[in-house]
Amino acid sequence: MRIGMFLSYAGGFREAADEVVDLERAGVDLVVVPEVYTFDAVSQLGFLAARTTTMTLMSGILQLYTRTPSLTAMTAAGLDFVSDGRFELGIGASGPQVIEGFHGVPYDAPLQRTREIVDICRSVWRRERLVHDGRRYRIPLPADQGTGLGKPLKLINEPVRERIPITIASLGPKSVEQTAEIAEGWLPMFFHPERAEQVWGVALAAGRARRAPELGELDVFASPALAISDRPELVEAALAAVKPNLALYVGGMGARGKNFYNDLIAGYGFAAEAERIQDLYLDGRREEAVAAVPDDLVRAISLIGSPSEVAGRVEEFARAGVTTLNATPLGRDAGERLALMSGLRRIVG
């Protein structure tokens, strides 16, 4: 099982890069650079490629709508080149709040776009002359839609690899099924190892049944919060620290009836709690929404507790098929985060 972490650069990106160097020395396998409506992930991944030597670098995630598929492929090939073959392309649909609210483009057809982007990326990396006649992307652009001067081109540079691993962030049954069919990796949110099978089992099985053998086994990510301590008060503080983010996603990411995360938590068996969190959050009662997040839910999707308790949870994640633990260490500074990730490295082995 690989261990990794999402990069946080709230304290400054250069400081975060220094932290990543220490994490690499401590045996952390992977760092994932997010991109929401922050600084772009690509420039920071390139910076990290120059500061690291063995660690895998992954985008988490590049959303589908604002880069052309060809540019996504070029970017991935460039990052794989500057990192000597250590890049993994994480992509996903994001959500309409970001895509329409920040980028000003329609949020449409995420499933079809994902499939076509994956096909186009792999064609570019194989240095084929790019011809794609899809429902969402037509390359070259047809003559009646432009100047008529477009012609099939292939990537000038020779990529380090013709197959860069692609991990797709997905939650809904159809998108998870497609991910299991076409991607090297699957990045869900709020993974509950004891309940994952009842929510995603059918979709994963259907996708794996159509999976090409050359893709290998699906790399299954989980992204738990991490706090290892024998002190009950620190464990309670860590549980409390997770709740605001959960309340934001379950309560505030979307409208009633159109919230992927609310649906997920309800599918885990917390339907009444998910509804109450959403009602409170959308009514502006955010502190009450945070307080309504059940401790049992937080414990289930996290690695929080004593070393033996965390080791037990790691076993449950492994039993549920997780192959990459992409943790969020709840440390107050770089030193505490390093200690937590080092502790997880010892537990995982």
WOBELJO-V588838 format. One record per run of one state. SS is the DSSP state (a for helix, b for strand, c for the rest). FROM is the first residue (numbers start at 0). TO is the last residue. If there is no record, write none. Layout:
ss: (SS & SS)
from: (FROM & FROM)
to: (TO & TO)
This chain:
ss: (c & b & c & a & c & b & c & a & c & b & c & b & c & a & c & b & c & a & c & a & c & b & c & b & c & a & c & b & c & a & c & b & c & a & c & a & c & b & c & b & c & a & c & b & c & b & c & a & c & a & c & a & c & b & c & a & c & b & c & a & c)
from: (0 & 1 & 6 & 12 & 25 & 29 & 33 & 40 & 51 & 55 & 59 & 61 & 63 & 68 & 82 & 86 & 92 & 95 & 99 & 109 & 125 & 131 & 133 & 137 & 139 & 142 & 145 & 165 & 169 & 172 & 182 & 184 & 187 & 195 & 209 & 212 & 215 & 218 & 222 & 224 & 228 & 231 & 252 & 254 & 255 & 257 & 258 & 259 & 282 & 285 & 291 & 294 & 301 & 302 & 305 & 306 & 319 & 323 & 329 & 333 & 348)
to: (0 & 5 & 11 & 24 & 28 & 32 & 39 & 50 & 54 & 58 & 60 & 62 & 67 & 81 & 85 & 91 & 94 & 98 & 108 & 124 & 130 & 132 & 136 & 138 & 141 & 144 & 164 & 168 & 171 & 181 & 183 & 186 & 194 & 208 & 211 & 214 & 217 & 221 & 223 & 227 & 230 & 251 & 253 & 254 & 256 & 257 & 258 & 281 & 284 & 290 & 293 & 300 & 301 & 304 & 305 & 318 & 322 & 328 & 332 & 347 & 348)
